[in-house]
Amino acid sequence: MQSKARIIFHLDMNSFYASVEQAHDPSLKGKAIAVAGNPKERRGILVTCSYEARAKGIYTTMSVWEAKRKCPELILLPPNFERYRAASKAMFDILRSYTPLVEPVSIDEGYMDVSDVEMEQDPIAFAETIQNRIIRELDLPSSIGIAPNKFLAKTASNMKKPMGITVLRKREVEEKLWPLPVIEMHGVGGSTAKKLAEFDIHTIGDLANATPGILREKLGKIGIRLSERANGIDNRVVDPESVFDTKSVGNSTTLPYDETNIEEIEKVFRRLSKKVASRLDAKNLAGRSITIHIRDVNWKNKTRSKTVSNRLYNENEIFQLAVELFHASWNGDPIRLLGVTVNNVYDKGESVEQLSIFNFEEHAKEEPILKLVEQLQTKFGKDSIKRGIKVKKKASLESKTSFSKDFLDDHESR
């Protein structure tokens, strides 16, 4: 018996932050606006901009000063993350009213598996119903890609913006995707495209027809995965629970000036470490490794990582490891951007810390308490007393940024 064909939607909100601001203040509609950081500092970059701004040559990640030079009438707004989170939650609530199989992947995009939804219309008309409802109730534009898998749905949603609905079938991959440069394929960044070019892979078609053995040799497992995507193959399911699978917690910043002063650099690492530690604490997480990110004045990127034996969540430990990695790798070039990420995170309540000469005294102090707990459990039952309970902490301001997935905590109460 032939299995039922999958119908996957990928919904991508159009210029989300700017659109939310225009919905909040209708006087901004039809105007060139951008959400940006501090316009007085170079690290003020455009997080997003309206389509009216894009028509004037403005684009996301452009510096504030360059954007104002190019478009003097550009209206700059500071980010309002609580407003964006509220709009995101409302959007996903609408999607879940049609099917529970909704997988958020960022604050402004997500997948829906509508294969088993009883539709009174065809999938395109159904997508229009969802798109029009989001406009009617939230005043926010979106694009929807329709395909038999997640990769093709994601690709399709990018084909027509704003307010586009695009169908991409597997049989159309050769005609529509293969002629495109490989850099335009979802999942291929600049560094990967550069590696692929080294062995004469320049288009998505080149990637689709490359020898799998060569791809595995040059890129490892990711090479095989990209080859499958280029051929329209993607067996990933739409998983609503993946939203809670946090793998890393990090923070980065572009420096106001190209920096070579080690004291100033260490101050930046201190601030970043504090923010990362705050976010870990808010989510009751610890990690097993740390990575620092360095971008120099020539825009060359470098990362350095280290795995630790004990759980990593303390601000001072994160700072010391970050600085240690930096000193071991810095060649003296001026620094433009720094980042700190704690990886392989897990719930602190589920961890076991390895004893060492540095922490055994701390644990020894707890021994009488542990014996008392054991005695009470023996007398009254194992569940009569526990060492502690996990209290959901209120996330700090640092943990509610647009660039982390912390906003997805909003989905826990759905």
C-alpha positions in Angstrom: 0.0 0.0 0.0 1.4 3.4 -1.0 2.0 5.8 1.9 0.1 9.1 1.8 2.1 11.9 0.3 3.3 14.5 2.9 2.2 18.1 2.6 4.6 20.4 4.5 4.1 24.1 4.9 7.0 26.5 5.8 5.7 29.8 7.0 8.1 32.7 7.0 7.0 36.1 8.4 8.0 39.0 6.1 10.4 41.6 7.6 9.0 40.5 10.9 10.3 43.1 13.3 9.7 46.0 11.0 6.2 44.6 10.2 5.4 44.3 13.9 6.4 47.9 14.4 4.2 49.0 11.4 1.3 47.0 12.8 1.8 48.6 16.2 2.1 52.1 14.7 0.1 52.3 11.4 1.7 55.8 10.7 4.9 53.9 9.8 3.2 51.9 7.0 4.5 52.7 3.5 7.7 54.3 5.0 11.3 53.1 5.0 11.9 51.9 8.5 14.6 49.7 10.2 15.0 48.1 13.5 18.6 48.8 14.7 21.0 49.0 17.6 22.6 52.1 18.9 23.0 54.5 16.0 25.9 56.3 17.8 28.1 53.2 17.7 29.5 51.3 14.8 28.0 48.1 16.3 24.6 49.6 15.5 23.5 47.4 12.6 20.2 46.9 11.0 18.4 43.8 12.4 15.7 44.1 9.8 14.1 46.7 7.5 10.8 47.2 5.8 10.3 46.4 2.1 10.1 50.1 1.5 13.6 50.5 2.9 14.9 47.5 0.8 13.6 49.2 -2.3 16.0 52.1 -1.5 19.0 49.7 -1.3 18.9 49.1 2.5 19.5 45.6 3.7 19.7 43.6 7.0 23.2 43.7 8.7 24.0 47.1 7.0 25.6 49.5 9.5 23.4 52.3 10.8 25.7 55.1 9.5 25.8 53.5 6.0 22.1 53.1 5.9 21.4 56.7 6.9 23.9 57.9 4.3 22.2 55.9 1.6 18.6 56.7 2.8 18.5 59.9 4.9 14.7 59.5 5.4 15.2 56.1 7.0 13.3 55.8 10.3 15.3 54.0 12.9 13.6 52.2 15.7 15.2 50.4 18.7 14.3 46.7 19.1 11.3 45.8 21.3 11.8 42.1 21.9 8.7 41.7 24.2 6.5 43.1 21.4 8.1 40.7 18.9 7.7 37.7 21.3 4.0 38.5 21.8 3.4 38.7 18.0 5.3 35.5 17.5 3.3 33.6 20.1 0.1 34.9 18.5 1.2 33.8 15.1 2.1 30.3 16.3 -1.2 30.0 18.2 -3.0 30.6 14.9 -0.9 27.8 13.2 -1.7 25.4 16.0 -5.4 26.0 15.6 -5.2 24.1 12.4 -2.8 21.2 13.4 -0.7 20.3 16.5 2.1 19.4 14.1 3.8 22.8 14.2 7.5 23.1 14.7 8.8 26.6 15.4 12.4 27.1 14.2 12.9 30.8 15.0 10.8 33.7 16.3 9.4 34.3 12.8 9.2 31.0 11.0 8.1 27.5 11.4 6.9 24.3 9.8 3.4 22.7 9.7 2.6 19.1 8.6 -0.9 19.4 7.2 -0.8 15.9 5.5 -3.7 14.7 7.7 -5.6 17.9 8.0 -9.1 17.7 6.5 -9.1 20.5 4.0 -12.2 21.8 2.3 -9.9 23.4 -0.2 -6.7 22.4 -2.0 -3.4 23.1 -0.2 -2.8 26.4 -2.0 -6.2 27.8 -1.0 -5.7 26.4 2.5 -2.4 28.3 2.7 -4.1 31.4 1.6 -6.7 31.0 4.4 -3.9 30.9 7.0 -2.0 33.8 5.4 -5.1 36.0 5.2 -6.0 35.1 8.8 -2.6 36.3 10.1 -3.1 39.5 8.1 -6.6 40.0 9.4 -5.9 39.2 13.1 -2.3 40.4 13.5 -1.8 42.7 10.5 1.4 40.9 9.6 2.5 39.6 6.1 4.0 36.2 5.5 5.1 33.8 2.8 4.3 30.1 2.7 6.2 27.4 0.9 4.4 24.1 0.1 6.3 20.9 -0.6 6.6 17.2 0.3 9.4 17.8 2.8 10.9 20.5 5.0 13.9 21.4 2.8 11.8 22.1 -0.3 9.1 23.9 1.8 11.8 26.2 3.2 13.2 26.8 -0.2 9.8 27.5 -1.7 8.9 30.1 1.0 11.9 32.1 0.0 10.9 32.2 -3.7 8.2 34.9 -3.4 8.2 37.7 -0.8 6.2 39.4 0.5 2.9 37.6 0.8 3.9 34.8 -1.5 2.6 31.2 -1.7 4.8 28.9 -3.7 4.6 25.1 -4.4 7.8 23.2 -5.0 7.5 19.6 -6.1 10.4 17.1 -6.0 10.1 16.6 -9.8 10.8 20.4 -10.2 14.1 20.4 -8.4 16.2 19.8 -11.5 14.6 22.6 -13.4 14.2 25.2 -10.7 17.1 24.6 -8.3 19.9 22.9 -10.1 20.9 26.0 -12.2 21.2 28.2 -9.1 24.6 29.0 -7.5 25.2 26.6 -4.6 25.4 29.5 -2.1 21.7 30.1 -2.7 20.8 26.7 -1.3 19.5 26.6 2.3 22.1 25.1 4.5 25.1 26.3 2.5 27.1 29.2 3.9 30.0 31.1 2.5 32.7 28.9 3.9 31.0 25.7 2.7 30.4 27.2 -0.8 34.1 28.1 -0.9 35.1 24.5 0.0 32.7 23.1 -2.7 34.2 25.5 -5.3 37.7 24.0 -4.5 36.5 20.7 -6.1 34.5 22.4 -8.9 31.1 22.4 -7.4 29.5 25.8 -8.2 25.8 25.1 -8.7 23.2 23.1 -6.9 23.1 20.8 -9.9 26.9 20.2 -9.5 26.3 19.3 -5.9 23.4 17.0 -6.7 25.5 15.1 -9.2 28.8 15.0 -7.3 30.3 11.7 -6.3 29.1 10.9 -2.7 32.5 9.6 -1.7 34.2 12.9 -2.6 31.6 14.8 -0.6 32.0 12.6 2.4 35.8 12.9 2.2 35.8 16.7 1.9 32.9 17.6 4.1 32.0 14.6 6.2 28.4 13.7 7.0 27.2 17.2 6.1 28.4 16.6 2.5 26.1 13.6 2.1 23.3 15.5 3.7 23.7 18.5 1.3 23.8 16.1 -1.6 20.5 14.6 -0.6 19.0 18.1 -0.2 20.2 19.1 -3.6 18.3 16.1 -5.0 15.2 17.1 -3.1 15.5 14.4 -0.4 14.7 15.2 3.2 13.1 12.7 5.5 13.0 14.9 8.6 9.6 15.0 10.4 7.9 18.1 11.7 8.6 17.7 15.4 6.8 20.1 17.8 9.0 19.0 20.7 12.3 20.0 19.0 11.6 23.5 20.1 12.7 22.6 23.6 16.0 21.0 22.5 18.5 23.6 23.5 22.0 22.6 22.4 24.0 25.8 23.1 23.8 29.2 24.8 25.9 32.0 23.5 26.3 35.7 23.0 28.4 37.9 20.7 29.0 41.6 20.1 30.6 43.8 17.4 33.1 46.1 19.0 32.7 49.9 18.7 36.3 50.1 17.4 38.8 47.6 15.9 40.4 46.7 19.2 43.9 45.6 20.1 44.0 46.6 23.8 43.9 43.3 25.7 42.3 45.0 28.8 39.4 46.2 26.7 39.1 42.8 25.0 39.0 41.1 28.4 36.3 43.5 29.5 34.2 42.4 26.5 34.8 38.7 27.4 33.7 39.5 30.9 30.4 41.1 29.7 29.7 38.2 27.3 30.5 35.6 30.0 28.1 37.4 32.4 25.3 37.3 29.8 25.8 33.7 28.9 25.9 32.7 32.6 22.7 34.7 33.2 20.9 32.9 30.4 22.2 29.5 31.6 21.0 30.2 35.1 17.6 31.4 33.9 17.1 28.1 32.1 18.8 26.0 34.8 21.4 24.7 32.3 25.1 23.8 32.3 27.4 22.9 29.5 30.2 20.5 28.7 32.3 22.7 26.4 33.0 26.3 25.4 33.6 28.0 22.1 34.9 31.5 21.4 34.3 33.4 18.2 36.7 35.9 16.8 36.4 38.2 13.8 39.3 40.4 12.9 39.5 43.7 11.0 39.8 41.8 7.7 36.6 39.9 8.5 38.4 36.6 8.9 36.5 34.4 11.4 38.1 32.0 13.8 36.7 29.7 16.5 38.4 27.9 19.3 36.8 25.3 21.6 37.5 23.4 24.8 35.7 20.5 26.5 35.6 20.5 30.3 35.3 17.6 32.8 32.8 19.3 35.1 29.6 21.2 34.4 30.1 24.7 33.0 27.7 27.5 34.0 29.6 29.8 36.4 30.5 33.3 35.1 34.1 33.3 36.3 34.8 29.8 34.9 33.3 30.8 31.5 35.3 34.0 31.5 38.6 32.3 32.4 38.2 29.6 29.8 37.2 32.2 27.1 40.3 34.4 27.8 42.5 31.3 27.9 41.3 30.3 24.5 41.7 33.8 23.2 45.3 34.2 24.3 46.2 30.9 22.8 44.9 31.9 19.4 45.2 35.6 19.0 47.9 36.8 16.6 47.6 40.5 17.5 45.3 41.6 14.6 42.7 44.2 15.5 39.5 42.5 16.7 36.1 43.5 15.2 33.7 40.9 16.9 33.9 38.5 19.8 31.5 35.8 20.9 31.2 33.2 23.7 29.1 30.0 23.5 28.6 27.2 26.0 27.8 24.0 24.1 26.3 20.6 24.7 24.0 22.0 27.4 21.9 20.0 29.7 19.7 20.4 32.8 21.8 21.0 35.8 19.5 18.9 38.0 20.4 15.8 35.9 24.2 16.2 36.1 26.8 14.6 38.3 29.9 16.6 39.1 33.2 14.9 39.1 35.1 15.3 42.4 38.5 16.9 42.3 41.1 18.4 44.7 39.4 21.7 44.0 35.8 20.8 45.0 36.0 17.8 47.4 35.8 20.0 50.5 32.5 21.6 49.2 31.0 18.2 48.8 32.3 16.9 52.1 30.4 19.6 53.9 27.2 18.2 52.4 27.8 14.6 53.6 25.9 15.0 56.9 22.9 16.4 55.0 23.0 13.6 52.6 23.0 11.0 55.4 20.0 12.7 57.0 18.1 12.7 53.8 18.9 9.0 53.3 17.6 8.2 56.8 14.4 10.1 56.3 13.8 8.4 52.9 14.4 5.0 54.5 11.9 5.7 57.3 9.2 7.6 55.4 9.7 6.5 51.7 11.9 7.6 48.9 9.6 10.4 47.7 9.1 11.8 51.2 12.0 14.2 50.9 14.2 15.3 48.0 17.4 17.2 47.9 15.8 20.1 45.9 13.2 21.0 43.5 13.7 22.7 40.2 12.2 26.2 40.2 11.5 27.8 36.9 13.4 31.1 37.1 12.3 34.3 35.5 14.5 35.0 32.5 16.6 38.1 32.8 16.6 40.8 30.1 19.8 39.3 28.7 18.0 36.0 28.1 15.3 37.6 26.0 17.2 38.6 23.0 16.1 38.1 19.4 19.1 36.0 18.4 18.6 33.2 20.9 15.9 30.6 21.0 14.9 31.7 24.5 11.7 33.2 23.1 10.6 29.6 22.4 10.0 29.2 26.2 6.7 31.0 25.3 5.6 27.8 23.7 5.8 25.7 26.9 2.4 27.0 28.0 0.6 26.1 24.8 
